[in-house]
Amino acid sequence: MTSTLFRLQSNKFSTDNIQATLVCSKCAEVFSKEFPLDLEGQTIEFKCPVCSSAGETDLPYKSPEERDNLELDLDLVEDEEENSGEEFEESY
Ligand SMILES: [Zn+2]
C-alpha cells in the first residue's frame, strides 16, 4: 500500500501557526493549510481537503531568519515587562 504524501511547496511561520502550501500526490491539487507551531519539524498525518485521501507530510523547522523576527517581537515585550538591566541570556 502506498500512502499519500503531501509535498510542501512553501511555508510561512506566523506568530501562532504555520501556514503551509501543499501538493497532494494523489489528486495533484495544491491547497494551503495551517498547523499549530507545536508541530514544527514533525511528520503529521491529515486528510487531503480536495480528495480526502489520508496522507502525511513533514513540516519544516522555522528558519533562523523567521526565528529572529519572532524573537525580536518577544524581546520588545519582555523589555517592557522587566527592566532588570541585565544582559538577556539565551537559555536554550
Ligand atoms: Zn488529494
PDB file of the backbone (N, CA, C, O) and the ligand in Angstrom, with CONECT records:
HET     ZN  A 101       1
ATOM      1  N   MET A   1       0.834  -1.211   0.000  1.00  0.00           N
ATOM      2  CA  MET A   1       0.000   0.000   0.000  1.00  0.00           C
ATOM      3  C   MET A   1       0.866   1.257   0.000  1.00  0.00           C
ATOM      4  O   MET A   1       1.777   1.394   0.817  1.00  0.00           O
ATOM      5  N   THR A   2       0.585   2.132  -0.885  1.00  0.00           N
ATOM      6  CA  THR A   2       1.308   3.403  -0.888  1.00  0.00           C
ATOM      7  C   THR A   2       0.445   4.468  -0.242  1.00  0.00           C
ATOM      8  O   THR A   2      -0.730   4.628  -0.572  1.00  0.00           O
ATOM      9  N   SER A   3       1.044   5.181   0.671  1.00  0.00           N
ATOM     10  CA  SER A   3       0.279   6.236   1.317  1.00  0.00           C
ATOM     11  C   SER A   3       0.458   7.542   0.559  1.00  0.00           C
ATOM     12  O   SER A   3       1.462   7.764  -0.118  1.00  0.00           O
ATOM     13  N   THR A   4      -0.519   8.372   0.692  1.00  0.00           N
ATOM     14  CA  THR A   4      -0.468   9.671   0.040  1.00  0.00           C
ATOM     15  C   THR A   4       0.551  10.566   0.729  1.00  0.00           C
ATOM     16  O   THR A   4       0.678  10.563   1.953  1.00  0.00           O
ATOM     17  N   LEU A   5       1.254  11.312  -0.061  1.00  0.00           N
ATOM     18  CA  LEU A   5       2.198  12.260   0.509  1.00  0.00           C
ATOM     19  C   LEU A   5       1.825  13.670   0.073  1.00  0.00           C
ATOM     20  O   LEU A   5       1.422  13.912  -1.065  1.00  0.00           O
ATOM     21  N   PHE A   6       1.972  14.569   0.998  1.00  0.00           N
ATOM     22  CA  PHE A   6       1.744  15.960   0.655  1.00  0.00           C
ATOM     23  C   PHE A   6       3.094  16.646   0.561  1.00  0.00           C
ATOM     24  O   PHE A   6       3.825  16.754   1.546  1.00  0.00           O
ATOM     25  N   ARG A   7       3.402  17.096  -0.609  1.00  0.00           N
ATOM     26  CA  ARG A   7       4.685  17.779  -0.804  1.00  0.00           C
ATOM     27  C   ARG A   7       4.547  19.242  -0.413  1.00  0.00           C
ATOM     28  O   ARG A   7       3.619  19.937  -0.828  1.00  0.00           O
ATOM     29  N   LEU A   8       5.486  19.680   0.387  1.00  0.00           N
ATOM     30  CA  LEU A   8       5.465  21.058   0.839  1.00  0.00           C
ATOM     31  C   LEU A   8       5.971  21.968  -0.280  1.00  0.00           C
ATOM     32  O   LEU A   8       7.106  21.837  -0.738  1.00  0.00           O
ATOM     33  N   GLN A   9       5.127  22.874  -0.703  1.00  0.00           N
ATOM     34  CA  GLN A   9       5.529  23.779  -1.772  1.00  0.00           C
ATOM     35  C   GLN A   9       6.123  25.064  -1.198  1.00  0.00           C
ATOM     36  O   GLN A   9       7.146  25.562  -1.669  1.00  0.00           O
ATOM     37  N   SER A  10       5.467  25.575  -0.189  1.00  0.00           N
ATOM     38  CA  SER A  10       6.028  26.735   0.502  1.00  0.00           C
ATOM     39  C   SER A  10       5.422  26.791   1.894  1.00  0.00           C
ATOM     40  O   SER A  10       4.395  26.170   2.167  1.00  0.00           O
ATOM     41  N   ASN A  11       6.068  27.536   2.758  1.00  0.00           N
ATOM     42  CA  ASN A  11       5.533  27.656   4.103  1.00  0.00           C
ATOM     43  C   ASN A  11       5.896  29.006   4.689  1.00  0.00           C
ATOM     44  O   ASN A  11       6.869  29.649   4.293  1.00  0.00           O
ATOM     45  N   LYS A  12       5.091  29.403   5.632  1.00  0.00           N
ATOM     46  CA  LYS A  12       5.332  30.682   6.269  1.00  0.00           C
ATOM     47  C   LYS A  12       4.951  30.562   7.738  1.00  0.00           C
ATOM     48  O   LYS A  12       3.891  30.037   8.078  1.00  0.00           O
ATOM     49  N   PHE A  13       5.824  31.051   8.596  1.00  0.00           N
ATOM     50  CA  PHE A  13       5.544  30.983  10.018  1.00  0.00           C
ATOM     51  C   PHE A  13       4.948  32.296  10.488  1.00  0.00           C
ATOM     52  O   PHE A  13       5.515  33.361  10.243  1.00  0.00           O
ATOM     53  N   SER A  14       3.836  32.231  11.147  1.00  0.00           N
ATOM     54  CA  SER A  14       3.298  33.422  11.784  1.00  0.00           C
ATOM     55  C   SER A  14       3.516  33.262  13.279  1.00  0.00           C
ATOM     56  O   SER A  14       4.119  32.281  13.715  1.00  0.00           O
ATOM     57  N   THR A  15       3.037  34.207  14.064  1.00  0.00           N
ATOM     58  CA  THR A  15       3.291  34.129  15.498  1.00  0.00           C
ATOM     59  C   THR A  15       2.553  32.980  16.173  1.00  0.00           C
ATOM     60  O   THR A  15       2.971  32.527  17.239  1.00  0.00           O
ATOM     61  N   ASP A  16       1.467  32.498  15.577  1.00  0.00           N
ATOM     62  CA  ASP A  16       0.781  31.387  16.235  1.00  0.00           C
ATOM     63  C   ASP A  16       0.492  30.167  15.367  1.00  0.00           C
ATOM     64  O   ASP A  16      -0.130  29.217  15.841  1.00  0.00           O
ATOM     65  N   ASN A  17       0.920  30.169  14.129  1.00  0.00           N
ATOM     66  CA  ASN A  17       0.773  28.933  13.364  1.00  0.00           C
ATOM     67  C   ASN A  17       1.713  28.870  12.171  1.00  0.00           C
ATOM     68  O   ASN A  17       2.426  29.824  11.859  1.00  0.00           O
ATOM     69  N   ILE A  18       1.690  27.711  11.513  1.00  0.00           N
ATOM     70  CA  ILE A  18       2.495  27.502  10.317  1.00  0.00           C
ATOM     71  C   ILE A  18       1.534  27.455   9.142  1.00  0.00           C
ATOM     72  O   ILE A  18       0.633  26.617   9.097  1.00  0.00           O
ATOM     73  N   GLN A  19       1.728  28.343   8.209  1.00  0.00           N
ATOM     74  CA  GLN A  19       0.873  28.338   7.029  1.00  0.00           C
ATOM     75  C   GLN A  19       1.624  27.634   5.906  1.00  0.00           C
ATOM     76  O   GLN A  19       2.637  28.131   5.412  1.00  0.00           O
ATOM     77  N   ALA A  20       1.117  26.474   5.513  1.00  0.00           N
ATOM     78  CA  ALA A  20       1.816  25.669   4.520  1.00  0.00           C
ATOM     79  C   ALA A  20       1.002  25.553   3.240  1.00  0.00           C
ATOM     80  O   ALA A  20      -0.221  25.417   3.266  1.00  0.00           O
ATOM     81  N   THR A  21       1.711  25.611   2.127  1.00  0.00           N
ATOM     82  CA  THR A  21       1.088  25.333   0.839  1.00  0.00           C
ATOM     83  C   THR A  21       1.572  23.967   0.400  1.00  0.00           C
ATOM     84  O   THR A  21       2.774  23.745   0.255  1.00  0.00           O
ATOM     85  N   LEU A  22       0.642  23.053   0.190  1.00  0.00           N
ATOM     86  CA  LEU A  22       0.995  21.662  -0.066  1.00  0.00           C
ATOM     87  C   LEU A  22       0.399  21.162  -1.370  1.00  0.00           C
ATOM     88  O   LEU A  22      -0.611  21.674  -1.853  1.00  0.00           O
ATOM     89  N   VAL A  23       1.055  20.141  -1.931  1.00  0.00           N
ATOM     90  CA  VAL A  23       0.541  19.498  -3.134  1.00  0.00           C
ATOM     91  C   VAL A  23       0.237  18.048  -2.798  1.00  0.00           C
ATOM     92  O   VAL A  23       1.090  17.333  -2.274  1.00  0.00           O
ATOM     93  N   CYS A  24      -0.960  17.625  -3.094  1.00  0.00           N
ATOM     94  CA  CYS A  24      -1.363  16.242  -2.835  1.00  0.00           C
ATOM     95  C   CYS A  24      -0.806  15.338  -3.934  1.00  0.00           C
ATOM     96  O   CYS A  24      -0.942  15.632  -5.122  1.00  0.00           O
ATOM     97  N   SER A  25      -0.175  14.227  -3.522  1.00  0.00           N
ATOM     98  CA  SER A  25       0.419  13.338  -4.521  1.00  0.00           C
ATOM     99  C   SER A  25      -0.639  12.476  -5.197  1.00  0.00           C
ATOM    100  O   SER A  25      -0.376  11.845  -6.221  1.00  0.00           O
ATOM    101  N   LYS A  26      -1.811  12.454  -4.633  1.00  0.00           N
ATOM    102  CA  LYS A  26      -2.873  11.622  -5.181  1.00  0.00           C
ATOM    103  C   LYS A  26      -3.691  12.361  -6.250  1.00  0.00           C
ATOM    104  O   LYS A  26      -3.872  11.867  -7.363  1.00  0.00           O
ATOM    105  N   CYS A  27      -4.177  13.544  -5.892  1.00  0.00           N
ATOM    106  CA  CYS A  27      -5.012  14.275  -6.844  1.00  0.00           C
ATOM    107  C   CYS A  27      -4.265  15.442  -7.473  1.00  0.00           C
ATOM    108  O   CYS A  27      -4.805  16.120  -8.347  1.00  0.00           O
ATOM    109  N   ALA A  28      -3.031  15.687  -7.042  1.00  0.00           N
ATOM    110  CA  ALA A  28      -2.177  16.737  -7.600  1.00  0.00           C
ATOM    111  C   ALA A  28      -2.719  18.149  -7.394  1.00  0.00           C
ATOM    112  O   ALA A  28      -2.290  19.086  -8.068  1.00  0.00           O
ATOM    113  N   GLU A  29      -3.639  18.298  -6.486  1.00  0.00           N
ATOM    114  CA  GLU A  29      -4.169  19.620  -6.201  1.00  0.00           C
ATOM    115  C   GLU A  29      -3.286  20.351  -5.196  1.00  0.00           C
ATOM    116  O   GLU A  29      -2.686  19.745  -4.308  1.00  0.00           O
ATOM    117  N   VAL A  30      -3.225  21.659  -5.360  1.00  0.00           N
ATOM    118  CA  VAL A  30      -2.481  22.493  -4.420  1.00  0.00           C
ATOM    119  C   VAL A  30      -3.474  23.088  -3.435  1.00  0.00           C
ATOM    120  O   VAL A  30      -4.520  23.605  -3.826  1.00  0.00           O
ATOM    121  N   PHE A  31      -3.142  23.011  -2.174  1.00  0.00           N
ATOM    122  CA  PHE A  31      -4.022  23.595  -1.154  1.00  0.00           C
ATOM    123  C   PHE A  31      -3.164  24.158  -0.046  1.00  0.00           C
ATOM    124  O   PHE A  31      -1.997  23.791   0.091  1.00  0.00           O
ATOM    125  N   SER A  32      -3.729  25.038   0.738  1.00  0.00           N
ATOM    126  CA  SER A  32      -2.975  25.564   1.869  1.00  0.00           C
ATOM    127  C   SER A  32      -3.658  25.166   3.157  1.00  0.00           C
ATOM    128  O   SER A  32      -4.879  25.021   3.214  1.00  0.00           O
ATOM    129  N   LYS A  33      -2.856  24.994   4.184  1.00  0.00           N
ATOM    130  CA  LYS A  33      -3.366  24.511   5.450  1.00  0.00           C
ATOM    131  C   LYS A  33      -2.537  25.135   6.565  1.00  0.00           C
ATOM    132  O   LYS A  33      -1.350  25.412   6.394  1.00  0.00           O
ATOM    133  N   GLU A  34      -3.172  25.347   7.694  1.00  0.00           N
ATOM    134  CA  GLU A  34      -2.450  25.914   8.832  1.00  0.00           C
ATOM    135  C   GLU A  34      -2.261  24.862   9.909  1.00  0.00           C
ATOM    136  O   GLU A  34      -3.158  24.068  10.192  1.00  0.00           O
ATOM    137  N   PHE A  35      -1.083  24.873  10.499  1.00  0.00           N
ATOM    138  CA  PHE A  35      -0.761  23.922  11.557  1.00  0.00           C
ATOM    139  C   PHE A  35      -0.296  24.674  12.790  1.00  0.00           C
ATOM    140  O   PHE A  35       0.274  25.759  12.673  1.00  0.00           O
ATOM    141  N   PRO A  36      -0.531  24.113  13.978  1.00  0.00           N
ATOM    142  CA  PRO A  36      -0.006  24.740  15.197  1.00  0.00           C
ATOM    143  C   PRO A  36       1.510  24.763  15.177  1.00  0.00           C
ATOM    144  O   PRO A  36       2.141  23.865  14.618  1.00  0.00           O
ATOM    145  N   LEU A  37       2.096  25.778  15.780  1.00  0.00           N
ATOM    146  CA  LEU A  37       3.554  25.890  15.823  1.00  0.00           C
ATOM    147  C   LEU A  37       4.206  24.699  16.519  1.00  0.00           C
ATOM    148  O   LEU A  37       5.361  24.373  16.246  1.00  0.00           O
ATOM    149  N   ASP A  38       3.463  24.048  17.419  1.00  0.00           N
ATOM    150  CA  ASP A  38       3.988  22.886  18.136  1.00  0.00           C
ATOM    151  C   ASP A  38       4.423  21.770  17.193  1.00  0.00           C
ATOM    152  O   ASP A  38       5.279  20.956  17.542  1.00  0.00           O
ATOM    153  N   LEU A  39       3.837  21.733  16.004  1.00  0.00           N
ATOM    154  CA  LEU A  39       4.112  20.635  15.079  1.00  0.00           C
ATOM    155  C   LEU A  39       5.331  20.890  14.205  1.00  0.00           C
ATOM    156  O   LEU A  39       5.637  20.101  13.311  1.00  0.00           O
ATOM    157  N   GLU A  40       6.009  21.969  14.458  1.00  0.00           N
ATOM    158  CA  GLU A  40       7.220  22.315  13.726  1.00  0.00           C
ATOM    159  C   GLU A  40       8.200  21.147  13.676  1.00  0.00           C
ATOM    160  O   GLU A  40       8.535  20.575  14.713  1.00  0.00           O
ATOM    161  N   GLY A  41       8.660  20.790  12.479  1.00  0.00           N
ATOM    162  CA  GLY A  41       9.665  19.749  12.330  1.00  0.00           C
ATOM    163  C   GLY A  41       9.139  18.328  12.464  1.00  0.00           C
ATOM    164  O   GLY A  41       9.920  17.377  12.446  1.00  0.00           O
ATOM    165  N   GLN A  42       7.841  18.173  12.596  1.00  0.00           N
ATOM    166  CA  GLN A  42       7.294  16.831  12.793  1.00  0.00           C
ATOM    167  C   GLN A  42       6.601  16.310  11.546  1.00  0.00           C
ATOM    168  O   GLN A  42       6.206  17.071  10.663  1.00  0.00           O
ATOM    169  N   THR A  43       6.466  14.990  11.499  1.00  0.00           N
ATOM    170  CA  THR A  43       5.688  14.371  10.431  1.00  0.00           C
ATOM    171  C   THR A  43       4.256  14.253  10.910  1.00  0.00           C
ATOM    172  O   THR A  43       3.983  13.651  11.949  1.00  0.00           O
ATOM    173  N   ILE A  44       3.360  14.823  10.156  1.00  0.00           N
ATOM    174  CA  ILE A  44       1.972  14.796  10.604  1.00  0.00           C
ATOM    175  C   ILE A  44       1.081  14.175   9.534  1.00  0.00           C
ATOM    176  O   ILE A  44       1.391  14.206   8.343  1.00  0.00           O
ATOM    177  N   GLU A  45      -0.019  13.619   9.987  1.00  0.00           N
ATOM    178  CA  GLU A  45      -0.965  12.984   9.073  1.00  0.00           C
ATOM    179  C   GLU A  45      -2.270  13.740   9.072  1.00  0.00           C
ATOM    180  O   GLU A  45      -2.762  14.165  10.117  1.00  0.00           O
ATOM    181  N   PHE A  46      -2.820  13.901   7.896  1.00  0.00           N
ATOM    182  CA  PHE A  46      -4.143  14.509   7.790  1.00  0.00           C
ATOM    183  C   PHE A  46      -4.746  14.093   6.454  1.00  0.00           C
ATOM    184  O   PHE A  46      -4.103  13.439   5.633  1.00  0.00           O
ATOM    185  N   LYS A  47      -5.994  14.489   6.263  1.00  0.00           N
ATOM    186  CA  LYS A  47      -6.667  14.120   5.018  1.00  0.00           C
ATOM    187  C   LYS A  47      -6.630  15.274   4.026  1.00  0.00           C
ATOM    188  O   LYS A  47      -6.770  16.442   4.392  1.00  0.00           O
ATOM    189  N   CYS A  48      -6.440  14.920   2.783  1.00  0.00           N
ATOM    190  CA  CYS A  48      -6.441  15.917   1.724  1.00  0.00           C
ATOM    191  C   CYS A  48      -7.813  16.583   1.681  1.00  0.00           C
ATOM    192  O   CYS A  48      -8.834  15.898   1.623  1.00  0.00           O
ATOM    193  N   PRO A  49      -7.841  17.915   1.709  1.00  0.00           N
ATOM    194  CA  PRO A  49      -9.124  18.618   1.687  1.00  0.00           C
ATOM    195  C   PRO A  49      -9.812  18.517   0.334  1.00  0.00           C
ATOM    196  O   PRO A  49     -10.997  18.831   0.219  1.00  0.00           O
ATOM    197  N   VAL A  50      -9.091  18.085  -0.686  1.00  0.00           N
ATOM    198  CA  VAL A  50      -9.661  18.001  -2.034  1.00  0.00           C
ATOM    199  C   VAL A  50     -10.203  16.602  -2.324  1.00  0.00           C
ATOM    200  O   VAL A  50     -11.361  16.456  -2.716  1.00  0.00           O
ATOM    201  N   CYS A  51      -9.363  15.562  -2.132  1.00  0.00           N
ATOM    202  CA  CYS A  51      -9.795  14.204  -2.473  1.00  0.00           C
ATOM    203  C   CYS A  51      -9.999  13.322  -1.244  1.00  0.00           C
ATOM    204  O   CYS A  51     -10.374  12.157  -1.377  1.00  0.00           O
ATOM    205  N   SER A  52      -9.757  13.859  -0.059  1.00  0.00           N
ATOM    206  CA  SER A  52      -9.993  13.150   1.203  1.00  0.00           C
ATOM    207  C   SER A  52      -9.105  11.934   1.422  1.00  0.00           C
ATOM    208  O   SER A  52      -9.417  11.091   2.263  1.00  0.00           O
ATOM    209  N   SER A  53      -8.013  11.829   0.689  1.00  0.00           N
ATOM    210  CA  SER A  53      -7.068  10.739   0.946  1.00  0.00           C
ATOM    211  C   SER A  53      -6.264  11.062   2.187  1.00  0.00           C
ATOM    212  O   SER A  53      -5.836  12.199   2.385  1.00  0.00           O
ATOM    213  N   ALA A  54      -6.061  10.053   3.023  1.00  0.00           N
ATOM    214  CA  ALA A  54      -5.206  10.259   4.188  1.00  0.00           C
ATOM    215  C   ALA A  54      -3.761  10.234   3.745  1.00  0.00           C
ATOM    216  O   ALA A  54      -3.360   9.381   2.953  1.00  0.00           O
ATOM    217  N   GLY A  55      -2.989  11.157   4.247  1.00  0.00           N
ATOM    218  CA  GLY A  55      -1.583  11.215   3.859  1.00  0.00           C
ATOM    219  C   GLY A  55      -0.778  11.895   4.930  1.00  0.00           C
ATOM    220  O   GLY A  55      -1.293  12.240   5.993  1.00  0.00           O
ATOM    221  N   GLU A  56       0.491  12.085   4.641  1.00  0.00           N
ATOM    222  CA  GLU A  56       1.338  12.723   5.633  1.00  0.00           C
ATOM    223  C   GLU A  56       2.314  13.683   4.980  1.00  0.00           C
ATOM    224  O   GLU A  56       2.572  13.614   3.778  1.00  0.00           O
ATOM    225  N   THR A  57       2.846  14.569   5.787  1.00  0.00           N
ATOM    226  CA  THR A  57       3.850  15.500   5.314  1.00  0.00           C
ATOM    227  C   THR A  57       4.823  15.830   6.435  1.00  0.00           C
ATOM    228  O   THR A  57       4.492  15.716   7.615  1.00  0.00           O
ATOM    229  N   ASP A  58       6.004  16.233   6.059  1.00  0.00           N
ATOM    230  CA  ASP A  58       6.994  16.675   7.036  1.00  0.00           C
ATOM    231  C   ASP A  58       6.944  18.182   7.126  1.00  0.00           C
ATOM    232  O   ASP A  58       7.208  18.878   6.146  1.00  0.00           O
ATOM    233  N   LEU A  59       6.611  18.681   8.280  1.00  0.00           N
ATOM    234  CA  LEU A  59       6.593  20.129   8.450  1.00  0.00           C
ATOM    235  C   LEU A  59       8.014  20.626   8.687  1.00  0.00           C
ATOM    236  O   LEU A  59       8.819  19.951   9.329  1.00  0.00           O
ATOM    237  N   PRO A  60       8.312  21.797   8.169  1.00  0.00           N
ATOM    238  CA  PRO A  60       9.672  22.341   8.297  1.00  0.00           C
ATOM    239  C   PRO A  60       9.909  22.945   9.674  1.00  0.00           C
ATOM    240  O   PRO A  60       8.978  23.194  10.440  1.00  0.00           O
ATOM    241  N   TYR A  61      11.167  23.170   9.957  1.00  0.00           N
ATOM    242  CA  TYR A  61      11.521  23.959  11.133  1.00  0.00           C
ATOM    243  C   TYR A  61      11.549  25.415  10.717  1.00  0.00           C
ATOM    244  O   TYR A  61      11.777  25.748   9.554  1.00  0.00           O
ATOM    245  N   LYS A  62      11.317  26.252  11.669  1.00  0.00           N
ATOM    246  CA  LYS A  62      11.407  27.672  11.433  1.00  0.00           C
ATOM    247  C   LYS A  62      12.830  28.012  10.995  1.00  0.00           C
ATOM    248  O   LYS A  62      13.794  27.508  11.571  1.00  0.00           O
ATOM    249  N   SER A  63      12.961  28.845  10.003  1.00  0.00           N
ATOM    250  CA  SER A  63      14.304  29.253   9.582  1.00  0.00           C
ATOM    251  C   SER A  63      14.853  30.245  10.599  1.00  0.00           C
ATOM    252  O   SER A  63      14.087  30.914  11.293  1.00  0.00           O
ATOM    253  N   PRO A  64      16.173  30.343  10.688  1.00  0.00           N
ATOM    254  CA  PRO A  64      16.781  31.279  11.653  1.00  0.00           C
ATOM    255  C   PRO A  64      16.278  32.711  11.463  1.00  0.00           C
ATOM    256  O   PRO A  64      16.093  33.444  12.434  1.00  0.00           O
ATOM    257  N   GLU A  65      16.061  33.095  10.227  1.00  0.00           N
ATOM    258  CA  GLU A  65      15.577  34.457   9.979  1.00  0.00           C
ATOM    259  C   GLU A  65      14.212  34.666  10.605  1.00  0.00           C
ATOM    260  O   GLU A  65      13.963  35.676  11.263  1.00  0.00           O
ATOM    261  N   GLU A  66      13.321  33.689  10.390  1.00  0.00           N
ATOM    262  CA  GLU A  66      11.979  33.815  10.928  1.00  0.00           C
ATOM    263  C   GLU A  66      11.999  33.768  12.456  1.00  0.00           C
ATOM    264  O   GLU A  66      11.228  34.455  13.126  1.00  0.00           O
ATOM    265  N   ARG A  67      12.902  32.938  12.990  1.00  0.00           N
ATOM    266  CA  ARG A  67      13.036  32.844  14.438  1.00  0.00           C
ATOM    267  C   ARG A  67      13.473  34.200  15.016  1.00  0.00           C
ATOM    268  O   ARG A  67      12.952  34.651  16.036  1.00  0.00           O
ATOM    269  N   ASP A  68      14.416  34.822  14.358  1.00  0.00           N
ATOM    270  CA  ASP A  68      14.893  36.123  14.802  1.00  0.00           C
ATOM    271  C   ASP A  68      13.779  37.156  14.812  1.00  0.00           C
ATOM    272  O   ASP A  68      13.632  37.929  15.759  1.00  0.00           O
ATOM    273  N   ASN A  69      13.006  37.152  13.752  1.00  0.00           N
ATOM    274  CA  ASN A  69      11.925  38.126  13.665  1.00  0.00           C
ATOM    275  C   ASN A  69      10.931  37.965  14.805  1.00  0.00           C
ATOM    276  O   ASN A  69      10.484  38.949  15.394  1.00  0.00           O
ATOM    277  N   LEU A  70      10.589  36.729  15.110  1.00  0.00           N
ATOM    278  CA  LEU A  70       9.635  36.485  16.177  1.00  0.00           C
ATOM    279  C   LEU A  70      10.229  36.856  17.530  1.00  0.00           C
ATOM    280  O   LEU A  70       9.554  37.420  18.391  1.00  0.00           O
ATOM    281  N   GLU A  71      11.505  36.528  17.698  1.00  0.00           N
ATOM    282  CA  GLU A  71      12.135  36.823  18.975  1.00  0.00           C
ATOM    283  C   GLU A  71      12.290  38.321  19.198  1.00  0.00           C
ATOM    284  O   GLU A  71      12.264  38.808  20.328  1.00  0.00           O
ATOM    285  N   LEU A  72      12.449  39.019  18.116  1.00  0.00           N
ATOM    286  CA  LEU A  72      12.542  40.464  18.215  1.00  0.00           C
ATOM    287  C   LEU A  72      11.264  41.028  18.845  1.00  0.00           C
ATOM    288  O   LEU A  72      11.312  41.907  19.706  1.00  0.00           O
ATOM    289  N   ASP A  73      10.129  40.503  18.396  1.00  0.00           N
ATOM    290  CA  ASP A  73       8.861  40.943  18.959  1.00  0.00           C
ATOM    291  C   ASP A  73       8.774  40.583  20.441  1.00  0.00           C
ATOM    292  O   ASP A  73       8.353  41.393  21.266  1.00  0.00           O
ATOM    293  N   LEU A  74       9.180  39.353  20.762  1.00  0.00           N
ATOM    294  CA  LEU A  74       9.106  38.910  22.149  1.00  0.00           C
ATOM    295  C   LEU A  74      10.014  39.750  23.036  1.00  0.00           C
ATOM    296  O   LEU A  74       9.643  40.116  24.151  1.00  0.00           O
ATOM    297  N   ASP A  75      11.207  40.051  22.533  1.00  0.00           N
ATOM    298  CA  ASP A  75      12.149  40.841  23.313  1.00  0.00           C
ATOM    299  C   ASP A  75      11.575  42.200  23.671  1.00  0.00           C
ATOM    300  O   ASP A  75      11.763  42.695  24.782  1.00  0.00           O
ATOM    301  N   LEU A  76      10.881  42.790  22.729  1.00  0.00           N
ATOM    302  CA  LEU A  76      10.300  44.098  22.979  1.00  0.00           C
ATOM    303  C   LEU A  76       9.309  44.031  24.138  1.00  0.00           C
ATOM    304  O   LEU A  76       9.281  44.909  25.000  1.00  0.00           O
ATOM    305  N   VAL A  77       8.500  42.977  24.142  1.00  0.00           N
ATOM    306  CA  VAL A  77       7.529  42.815  25.214  1.00  0.00           C
ATOM    307  C   VAL A  77       8.241  42.581  26.545  1.00  0.00           C
ATOM    308  O   VAL A  77       7.889  43.162  27.572  1.00  0.00           O
ATOM    309  N   GLU A  78       9.254  41.710  26.495  1.00  0.00           N
ATOM    310  CA  GLU A  78       9.969  41.388  27.729  1.00  0.00           C
ATOM    311  C   GLU A  78      10.690  42.606  28.311  1.00  0.00           C
ATOM    312  O   GLU A  78      10.745  42.796  29.527  1.00  0.00           O
ATOM    313  N   ASP A  79      11.234  43.417  27.419  1.00  0.00           N
ATOM    314  CA  ASP A  79      11.925  44.605  27.891  1.00  0.00           C
ATOM    315  C   ASP A  79      10.986  45.533  28.644  1.00  0.00           C
ATOM    316  O   ASP A  79      11.373  46.174  29.622  1.00  0.00           O
ATOM    317  N   GLU A  80       9.746  45.595  28.175  1.00  0.00           N
ATOM    318  CA  GLU A  80       8.783  46.462  28.837  1.00  0.00           C
ATOM    319  C   GLU A  80       8.372  45.902  30.189  1.00  0.00           C
ATOM    320  O   GLU A  80       8.138  46.638  31.148  1.00  0.00           O
ATOM    321  N   GLU A  81       8.289  44.549  30.238  1.00  0.00           N
ATOM    322  CA  GLU A  81       7.803  43.932  31.463  1.00  0.00           C
ATOM    323  C   GLU A  81       8.845  43.931  32.581  1.00  0.00           C
ATOM    324  O   GLU A  81       8.537  44.243  33.732  1.00  0.00           O
ATOM    325  N   GLU A  82      10.090  43.575  32.223  1.00  0.00           N
ATOM    326  CA  GLU A  82      11.095  43.516  33.266  1.00  0.00           C
ATOM    327  C   GLU A  82      12.336  44.337  32.890  1.00  0.00           C
ATOM    328  O   GLU A  82      13.158  43.899  32.085  1.00  0.00           O
ATOM    329  N   ASN A  83      12.454  45.476  33.456  1.00  0.00           N
ATOM    330  CA  ASN A  83      13.610  46.318  33.201  1.00  0.00           C
ATOM    331  C   ASN A  83      14.709  46.029  34.217  1.00  0.00           C
ATOM    332  O   ASN A  83      15.040  46.855  35.066  1.00  0.00           O
ATOM    333  N   SER A  84      15.263  44.821  34.096  1.00  0.00           N
ATOM    334  CA  SER A  84      16.259  44.405  35.082  1.00  0.00           C
ATOM    335  C   SER A  84      17.630  45.012  34.784  1.00  0.00           C
ATOM    336  O   SER A  84      18.472  45.113  35.676  1.00  0.00           O
ATOM    337  N   GLY A  85      17.852  45.408  33.551  1.00  0.00           N
ATOM    338  CA  GLY A  85      19.143  45.969  33.192  1.00  0.00           C
ATOM    339  C   GLY A  85      20.198  44.916  32.966  1.00  0.00           C
ATOM    340  O   GLY A  85      21.322  45.232  32.576  1.00  0.00           O
ATOM    341  N   GLU A  86      19.848  43.662  33.206  1.00  0.00           N
ATOM    342  CA  GLU A  86      20.805  42.592  32.996  1.00  0.00           C
ATOM    343  C   GLU A  86      20.818  42.150  31.540  1.00  0.00           C
ATOM    344  O   GLU A  86      19.834  42.293  30.814  1.00  0.00           O
ATOM    345  N   GLU A  87      21.952  41.616  31.142  1.00  0.00           N
ATOM    346  CA  GLU A  87      22.069  41.082  29.792  1.00  0.00           C
ATOM    347  C   GLU A  87      21.132  39.883  29.676  1.00  0.00           C
ATOM    348  O   GLU A  87      21.121  38.992  30.525  1.00  0.00           O
ATOM    349  N   PHE A  88      20.342  39.891  28.594  1.00  0.00           N
ATOM    350  CA  PHE A  88      19.388  38.795  28.421  1.00  0.00           C
ATOM    351  C   PHE A  88      20.111  37.557  27.911  1.00  0.00           C
ATOM    352  O   PHE A  88      20.712  37.579  26.836  1.00  0.00           O
ATOM    353  N   GLU A  89      20.051  36.483  28.679  1.00  0.00           N
ATOM    354  CA  GLU A  89      20.741  35.267  28.277  1.00  0.00           C
ATOM    355  C   GLU A  89      19.817  34.323  27.523  1.00  0.00           C
ATOM    356  O   GLU A  89      18.650  34.147  27.876  1.00  0.00           O
ATOM    357  N   GLU A  90      20.368  33.723  26.479  1.00  0.00           N
ATOM    358  CA  GLU A  90      19.594  32.733  25.750  1.00  0.00           C
ATOM    359  C   GLU A  90      19.679  31.413  26.495  1.00  0.00           C
ATOM    360  O   GLU A  90      20.764  30.867  26.690  1.00  0.00           O
ATOM    361  N   SER A  91      18.547  30.914  26.902  1.00  0.00           N
ATOM    362  CA  SER A  91      18.543  29.747  27.767  1.00  0.00           C
ATOM    363  C   SER A  91      18.275  28.450  27.039  1.00  0.00           C
ATOM    364  O   SER A  91      17.954  27.445  27.674  1.00  0.00           O
ATOM    365  N   TYR A  92      18.397  28.446  25.725  1.00  0.00           N
ATOM    366  CA  TYR A  92      18.191  27.154  25.056  1.00  0.00           C
ATOM    367  C   TYR A  92      19.274  26.854  24.083  1.00  0.00           C
ATOM    368  O   TYR A  92      19.251  25.806  23.436  1.00  0.00           O
TER     369      TYR A  92
HETATM  370 ZN    ZN A 101      -5.789  14.970  -2.816  1.00  0.00          ZN2+
END
